[in-house]
Amino acid sequence: MYGNAYIDPNEKPLSILDGEDPIKLAEFEARIDRGEKIEPKDWMPKEYRKQLIRMIEQHAHSEIIGALPEGTWITRAPGFKRKLALMAKVQDEVGHAQLLYSAAETLGKSREAMINDLITGKSKYSNVFNYPALTWADSCVIAWLIDAGAIINQVANAKGSYGPYGRALDRICTEESFHLKYGHHNVVTLATGTPFQRQMVQEALTRWWPPIMHFFGPSDKISNHTTILMKWKVKMATNDDMRQQFLNMYVPKIWDLGLVLPDANLKKNEETKLWEYTEPDWDEFKRVINGGGPCNAERLAVRRMAEEKGRWVRKALLQKDSSYVTPLA
Amino acid sequence: MINSLDPRIAREQINEDNTIAPLTEMDNWETYEVFHQKKRGEQHEHVGIVHAPNNEMALLFAKEQYGRRGISVNIWVVKTSNVFASDYDDADIFETVPDKQYREAGGYKVMEMINKYKKENKVK
């Protein structure tokens, strides 16, 4: 699962092409225009490499941190079958992190450097995981709707220009389809169950709706930066387009269950075919992504503990004569 | 102290400011390229990499990472450092290959000659 890579709106996009060789840049862009993929050792603009590392790395961190709120419910999942399924899902998420770290590594940043940036708070991860999964129903809403959002994003990005990222995403999307079905099944079970179960899933949905609306990130249609990243097929859709696609696919499914979304303005405009909604609170989004959310401190502290506790094992297994080379693909 | 919803985390009594020394180079070991065979009789196919400290652990991780869905019968792991690869910048070494029609079955067309011969010699 994944939140869109967070690009600081204050970052100056003017220097993107500074100092790039115009001939190599033209060849690079022509290759992308022909629909060919870029492979790790190809020439690429500095900004292309930088944005891809940031995006893939954030995606990897989101997978590994996303395993925490869901992992919380493994021991208390209702029934053996759901416990098995949730364990499998959480294992998938950690596996996805590994696939993504591998893709980012091909661009020249080591996995150790990425993990260091995660645990010191330098790198971001999807903002939704800074909120707690208070009840079992929260874990079900995450599995259904956050994964649904992730799939929209990942299916789009899988067609991007960087070969290793696309290959990782193809594999990830296949596995995520189980997560979506599993999450939907759980939500439907609660929504069609006892009044108490219905209330539990309704409350979870109400809690998760604002983070879900934040999930695709702030509107980015207007930026130069987005335009160039889309031309290079780093970003494959704008944040707003993905949010619209999500609303179009999932709001009707939520309403089918008689559940209520906490936004009185949410409706599809039949003329424009676009969804209208109350603008999400982007100040809250910025506050949380910069460390002010209910779980930011816990997520990073747990990750640091895990790294620290495993360190001696990794060290004991390290063979003296081994050395690192960048993976090929 | 972190007061987590997750009883497993609460039990660990973690401090929020539990700073740790940064991970150093090779903390996550080197990488292995993984080749996966779905079915007997099919080729092994490159599917990605794993980080591992030795061959045996690489196989174990490769099984978890690339063999936990669908069918698998065999996996190979090869240290990335042992793979010697051609360079994308040298892709021109393959450039003339598609022109070499004499290597292809399609490069040998005879029907036109046969039909001409039959027509000229009135072969029934």
Contacts between the chains, C-beta under 8 A, distances in Angstrom:
chain1	res1	chain2	res2	distance
A	39	B	88	5.6
A	41	B	87	6.8
A	41	B	88	5.7
A	41	B	89	7.7
A	42	B	88	5.6
A	68	B	6	7.7
A	71	B	6	7.4
A	72	B	4	7.8
A	72	B	5	5.9
A	72	B	6	4.0
A	72	B	9	7.8
A	75	B	7	7.2
A	75	B	8	7.0
A	91	B	64	7.8
A	91	B	68	7.4
A	95	B	64	7.3
A	95	B	65	5.6
A	95	B	68	7.5
A	98	B	50	7.4
A	98	B	51	7.8
A	98	B	65	6.3
A	99	B	48	6.3
A	99	B	65	7.5
A	102	B	31	7.5
A	102	B	48	6.1
A	102	B	49	5.0
A	105	B	31	7.6
A	110	B	25	7.0
A	110	B	28	7.7
A	111	B	28	4.7
A	111	B	51	6.6
A	112	B	22	7.9
A	112	B	23	4.1
A	112	B	24	6.8
A	112	B	25	6.3
A	112	B	26	7.9
A	112	B	27	5.0
A	112	B	28	5.6
A	115	B	23	5.5
A	115	B	28	7.7
A	116	B	22	4.6
A	116	B	23	5.6
A	119	B	20	7.0
A	120	B	22	7.8
A	132	B	5	5.6
A	133	B	5	7.4
A	134	B	5	6.8
A	167	B	48	7.4
A	168	B	48	7.3
A	171	B	47	7.8
A	171	B	48	7.5
A	174	B	69	7.6
A	175	B	69	6.7
A	297	B	2	7.1
A	297	B	16	4.6
A	298	B	2	5.0
A	298	B	4	5.7
A	298	B	9	7.2
A	298	B	16	7.7
A	301	B	2	5.7
A	301	B	14	5.0
A	301	B	15	7.0
A	301	B	16	5.4
A	301	B	17	8.0
A	301	B	18	5.4
A	302	B	2	7.7
A	302	B	4	7.8
A	302	B	9	5.8
A	302	B	14	6.6
A	304	B	18	5.4
A	304	B	19	7.4
A	304	B	20	5.0
A	305	B	12	6.3
A	305	B	14	5.3
A	305	B	18	6.3
A	307	B	20	6.3
A	307	B	23	6.6
A	308	B	18	7.6
A	308	B	20	4.6
A	311	B	23	7.8
A	311	B	27	7.2
A	314	B	27	5.8
A	314	B	28	7.1
A	314	B	29	7.1
A	314	B	53	7.5
A	315	B	27	7.5
A	317	B	29	7.4
A	317	B	53	3.8
A	317	B	54	7.2
A	317	B	57	6.9
A	318	B	26	6.1
A	318	B	29	6.3
A	318	B	53	5.6
A	319	B	53	6.0
A	319	B	54	6.2
A	322	B	26	7.1
A	322	B	29	6.7
A	322	B	30	4.9
A	322	B	53	7.2
A	323	B	26	7.6
A	323	B	30	6.5
A	323	B	81	6.9
A	324	B	25	6.9
A	324	B	26	6.0
A	324	B	29	7.9
A	324	B	30	5.1
A	324	B	31	7.4
A	325	B	30	7.1
A	325	B	31	7.4
A	325	B	80	5.3
A	325	B	81	4.6
A	326	B	80	7.7
A	327	B	31	4.7
A	327	B	33	7.2
A	327	B	49	4.5
A	327	B	80	5.3
A	328	B	33	6.4
A	328	B	49	7.9
A	328	B	80	6.2
A	328	B	83	6.1
A	328	B	85	6.0
A	329	B	33	7.9
A	329	B	46	7.0
A	329	B	48	7.9
